[in-house]
Amino acid sequence: MKRPAIAALAALLAAGLASPGPLLAHITPPVVLLSERDAVTQLLAGARKFSVLEVRLTAEERRSIAKEWNWTPTEDFYRFYMGREEDGKLLGAVVFVTDFTIHGPIEVAVAFDPKGVVLGANVVECTEETYPWVKPLLDLKFDRWYVGQDCRAHCEAMKGGKVDTLHPMCHFYAEVLANLVQKGSVLYDVAVTRRGASSKHG
């Protein structure tokens, strides 16, 4: 899963990100469900100005994430796509996160408001093997499950029978998607909110 780097808004709206991953046993050809450009513009609908906030996690931040969330980021460098209103007020941000499952990688775009509350999430890419298990979750409007939550909530939307009648592998990928949304939320909290970067970055 390789994409050209994006350095500015023009590139953001024309290309995607680079996110190489390990070689796994069951990788099949990718299925691109949504371009990264469309993911950003859909999740930040209403934004009139876009910029890219590039963040390199410090060793202390990585230790903090591992301690608080029992998760160590696979990368130490992330890009947040910041959408602002015409007057420069921050509308929200999007980050792309990937999980490399045994059946291949799955990538999700997660959007937040300035306070870190989830605005929405979209599956950007999966593989031919995983698509039959991801598609039913899309049909159940997975992207709306997490709206209004932050990094402290996890899998709440999976309760109430939303995935109970689906194939067990759909349950597995519902958990994968929930983990990705939470990881995106954690990254925003640590790399943007705690740094005060949203108010500094125009």
N, C-alpha and C positions, 0 to 999 in steps of 0.2 A: 504494500500500500504506500506508494510513493507519489508525492505531489510537489510541484514547484513551490518555492518559498514565496511568501507575500511580504512585501516591505512597506506598502502604502495602500491607501484606499483603492486606487485604480487597480492595483494588482489583486486586492481583496475581492473585488467584484468581477475579476476575470479568471481567477485561478484558485487553487486550494493549498493545503498544507503538506509538509513532508512529515511522514510518521512511519518510519521503517519499523518492522517488527521481526520477531524470531520465526524461524522456519518450523512449522508444526505439522503433525502427522496427517491431518485430514483437510488441508487447505484445498478448496476448489475455486474456480474463477470468481472474481468479485461481482457483486450486484450493486450498482450505484443507484440508490433510491432517490437521492436528492443531491444536487450540486452544493458545494459549500457556500457559493455565492447566494444561491436561493435560500439555503438554511439560515444564513445571517439576515437576509432582507425579510424573510417571513417571520422569523422569531423576534426581530426588532422592527416590526411594522410600525410606521409612524416616524422612524428616525430619518433625519434629513442630512446629517453629517456622520461620516464614519472615520474611525482611526484604528490603528493597531497598537495595543499595549503589549510589549514584549517583556516577559518576566522570567528571570532565572532564579529558581529557588535556592536559597542559601542552605548550607548544611544544617543550621539550626532550625529552619523551617521544615526541612525534610524530617528531622528528628521529632519535631512537634507533631507533624501529621502522623508519623508512625506511632507515637505515644498516645495521641488523642483518638485516632481513628483506626489503629491497627492496620495501616496500609502505607506502603512506601511507593511514592510515585515512580513510574517506570522511566520518566524523563525528568530532567531538572530545568527544562526550558519550555515555556508555554506561551501561546499568543491568545490574548483576549481581544475580541473585536467589539469596540465601543461604539454604540450608536447614540447620537445626541439630537436634540431638537434644534430648530433653526437658531435659537438664541444661545446655543451651547450647553444647555442643561442636559445632563446625562439621563438618557432614557433607559439604557440597559447595556448588557454585555453578553457575548457568546463565547464559549470555549468548546473546543472539540476534544473528546476523550475516547480512547480506544482500549478494548480488552481483547487479548489474544487467546481465544478459547481453543479447545482441542479440535473444533470443527472450523477454525479459521477466525480471522479478526472481525470485530464488529465495532463500528464507529458511531458515536452519538454526538450531536450538537446540543448543548444545554445553554439556555438563556436565563439571565437573572435581572432583577431590577437593581437599582443602585444599592439597596440594603442587603442584597443577596438572596432575596426571595425568588423562587423559580417562576419564570414567566412561561416556560414551555420547554419541550425537548423533541428532537427529531432524530430518527435513525437515518444516518447519511449513507452508510455502506455496510453490507454484510457479505456473505458468500452464497454461492448457489446451494450449498448443503444446508446452510442455516436459514435461508429465506423461508422455506415452508414452515419453520417453527416461529419465525419472527412475524410473518405476515398476519397470522391471527391476532397477534398483539397490536399490530397497527390497526386492524379492523376494529379492535376494542378501544381505539383512540388512546393508545399508550401515551401520546404526547400531551394529553390533558391530565393524566393521572397525578402529576406532581406539582401542578400549578398551585401556588400559594404556600408551598413547603420550603424549608431551607435544609441545610446540611444535617440538622439534628433529627430530621424525620427520615425514615427508611422503609420502603416497601408498604407503606400504609395503604396505598391505592390498590395493592394486590388483595386486600381483604374484601370480604363481602361477595365472594364467588365470581370475581371477574375472570379468573383463569382456571377455576376448579374443574370445568368441564373439558378443558383442552388437553392435548397430548402432553405427557410428562416432560418432553423436551421443551414445550412451550413454557412450562413452569420454570425450567432451568434458565431459559433465555429471558423470562420476565425478571428473574433474580439478577441476571447479568445487566439488564437495562437499568434496574433499580440501583445497582452498584455504580454504574457509570454516571447516573444522574447525581448520586450522592458524592462521588469523587469530583465531579465538576463543581459541585457546590462547595466542597472543602477547598478546592484550589482557589476559587473566587474569594472565599473567606480569608484564607491565609495570604494569598499573593496580591489581592487587591484591597479588600476591606481593612485588614490589619495594617497594611502599609499606608493606608489613606491615599492609594493611587488613583481612585476614581475621581477625586476632587482635584488632583494635581495634573492629571493627564487630559489634555484637550484634543 
